[in-house]
Amino acid sequence: MSRYTEPNWNQSALITIDTQNDNALSGSKAEVAGTPEILPTMKKLAEAYRRAERPIIHVIRLYKEDGTNVDICRKEVFEEGFKFVLPFSAGAELVDEIKPPKSPILDSDLLLSGHFQQLGEYDWAMYKPRWGAFYQTQLEEFLSQRNIDTLIFAGCNFPNCPRTSMYQASERDLRVVMAADAISGVYEKGTAELRNIGVSVLESDDIIRQIDKLK
């Protein structure tokens, strides 16, 4: 860690990745191994960010019924009938653990059009069409408008969307923190590679201690 990569906690936002009912709940149709177990930790992180009045951005996937926006690697199984995170379905909703109080249902039409949906005083949802949260989205502009230069990542399935999104954040000279115990599918080599590009790999309790100092 250097002075260029050290987190600026008072200019940080929490990013949750793909933590939706179809992916993250035990026994769900597209359950990602290890995700149900990290939900309590993700909940603590989200609560800390709300206490500190700092932004939380919930990044999600939505697959249209006709399959026109499905990744090429999943298109065949989708066409064969294995469909999940469909717009306006219960499976596409964020898990209860990370929702803000009185959160509305996701507005799939708004999200698919590229807009952010505000879910609470400090929470927003956004749709990403592929692995990375910055690919063909307005995330970079959203962060710049709020003077956010540090992103804390948590969520579902490290090898795919969290890992890609962290690389994309680094490419944009953002300061990046990986909440190692709040991401499913973490493996040692991937963590080491992220450290090599300046990502701070921390436990959630350490992150929360820093965020609580902002109150």
Order of alpha helices (4+ residues) and beta strands (2+ residues): beta-alpha-alpha-beta-alpha-alpha-beta-beta-alpha-beta-alpha-beta-alpha-beta-alpha
